[in-house]
Amino acid sequence: MARAARLALCGIEALAAALVILEVVILFAGVVARYGFDSPLLWSDELAGALFLWLAMLGAAIALWRGEHMRLATLVGRAPPALRARLEALANAIVMVFVLEIIRPAYAYMITQWPVSSPALAFSDGLRVAALVVGAALMLVIAAFRLFAAGGFRGGLAALAMTGVVAFALTLLEPLFLRLGNGNLVLFFVGLVGFAVAIGVPIAFAFGTATLSYLALTTHIPLGIVVSRMDGGMSGMVLLAVPLFIFLGLLIEMTGLARAMIDFLAGLLGHVRGGLAYVLIVAMYLVSGISGSKAADMAAVAPALFPEMRARGARPGQLVALLAASGAMAETIPPSLVLITIGSVTGVSIAGLFNGGVLPAALGALGLALVVFFEARREPFAAAPRVSKREVARRFLIALPALVLPFLIRAAVVDGIATATEVSTVGVVYVVLAGLFFYRQFAWRRLGAILVETASLSGAILLIIGTATAMGWALTQSGFARALVAAVSAMPGGRAGFFAASIAAFAVLGSVLEGIPAIILFGPLLFPAARALQIAEIHYAIVVVLAMGLGLFAPPFGVGFYAACAIGKISPDAAIGRIWAYLGVLLVAVLLVAAFPVLSLGWR
């Protein structure tokens, strides 16, 4: 069975990899036809959108098999081995229940959409929606396999029995739930979600389970609405930028662009006291502007700099703390996936967000550089031998194609050459050509793994977006959104009080839920409140993204912090004491951006 499962998974991975390539080809062809030949391909977006849902659902299934769905593993990881095994089995059982519950509504939704035809290609929309049915069925099989493979036959049955008993008990309590009113929101969307996340259920499935339970036990709304809302949340064309920018980020590491930039910066700044630390900050700033993925950013920079920095006397905990803080600083640098997500769920201009995020991130980078400056005077920090001016010039010429890429991406969006989605394909083609003909570094054998990793990470992110969209819709229908807007609008302190509460709330949410699910869930609820207080949407978006970055990389819950520790290959205990000074200056930067809108609105 294991061999058969792996063989089937290879087929799914090959199909997902092919879909990534097809998306790049279709969207890039659309850019060339429209901008180069003034002859738009009317069908390109339509076909790319249809394939996108298939990519998302196949990627979600691959991510489930590989254990790459976003989840909080801190509490489960600290449990005794026997309890940990039971909790993991229970988490897999909950995943099984969720996907089992949505298969039938997904099939009904597919039948409903079958008569609907696309305008340009005239194919049935049911073919696109069938991805939800196929993806749910694949995830059901994978969850079952993981359940019985990890917990054994008896352990798996025990977890399923426990889940069934809880579901039956909740059904018996349905009359009580109907009398609780909005108290159900706390019970399901705080209590149930919190419990599921705490025992290691992936965030996407925790959101989906809570939403299904709330609708089934407290309302008369058909559960099929969850599937349609998931479809609406996952199918926005702007979100197609997510897999494409992930692919771009992986390519820049493979083709040597990231290494070329780092070599140039090391030659320019490495000889000063603390110079390689400055290089790390600037490299994260530049690489973040290309990849859009924090994990990809850190994975590209750390291996190139850490060995030399350790050789020059830097302490491992110090390096990882700075790496994590640099990741938090870089959350608003375009093309940030969080900024793209905000634009998708709130309607804020993505080009405006790309413009608005540059200076606030530079302010955070300056704060980190000040901490490095004072630390370098108190203790040995990494430094490198001075490089001759001729060598610096040579490295600059080598790095020039890599240094041009962030400006190329920004200019293509701002000047209207390509949309925020299409510009990623421009970057992909540019990087491939640079790797093949300029750097002569293109590992064809790694391409398949990179494509599968792109699909897996994209599926994990997009499934969160889908279930969080359904959860947000349920919260809106309950009246919670209106009550929240009224409460925050009447908050003492006016705009300042609202900003203070938002920074605190999104810092906490960022540490527990990560940036994308947090903004999907609460962005549509809080952005209307910001409008009511006459706060510019771009200004508010940049502030909350910076606040989420603080939470994402802040111990003890910030998963970004643990990702940095894993990339740096050190224990989190060695970095916790070192990171607070860096996070402190980033908090000051967030407060300054909140206080002075010109920092996010003045540079156009």
Secondary structure, DSSP 8 states (H G I E B T S, - for coil): -HHHHHHHHHHHHHHHHHHHHHHHHHHHHHHIIIIISS---TTHHHHHHHHHHHHHHHHHHHHHHHT-S----HHHHTS-HHHHHHHHHHHHHHHHHHHHHHHHHHHHHHHHHTT-B-TTT--BHHHHHHHHHHHHHHHHHHHHHHHHHHHHHHHHHHHHHHHHHHHHHHHHTHHHHHHHTTHHHHIIIIIIHHHHHHTT--HHHHHHHHHHHHHHHH----THHHHHHHHHHH--GGGGHHHHHHHHHHHHHHTTHHHHHHHHHHHHHTTSTTHHHHHHHHHHHHHHHHH--HHHHHHHHHHHHHHHHHHTT--HHHHHHHHHHHHHHGGGSSS-HHHHHHHHHH---HHHHHHHTHHHHHHHHHHHHHHHHHHHHHS---------HHHHHHHHHHHHHHHHHHHHHHHHHHTTSS-TTHHHHHHHHHHHHIIIIIS----HHHHHHHHHHHHHHHHHHHHHHHHHHHHHHHHHHTTHHHHHHHHHHT-TTHHHHHHHHHHHHHHHHHHHH-HHHHHHHHHHHHHHHHHHTT--HHHHHHHHHHHHHHHHTSTTT-HHHHHHHHHHTS-HHHHHHHHHHHHHHHHHHHHHHHH-THHHHS--
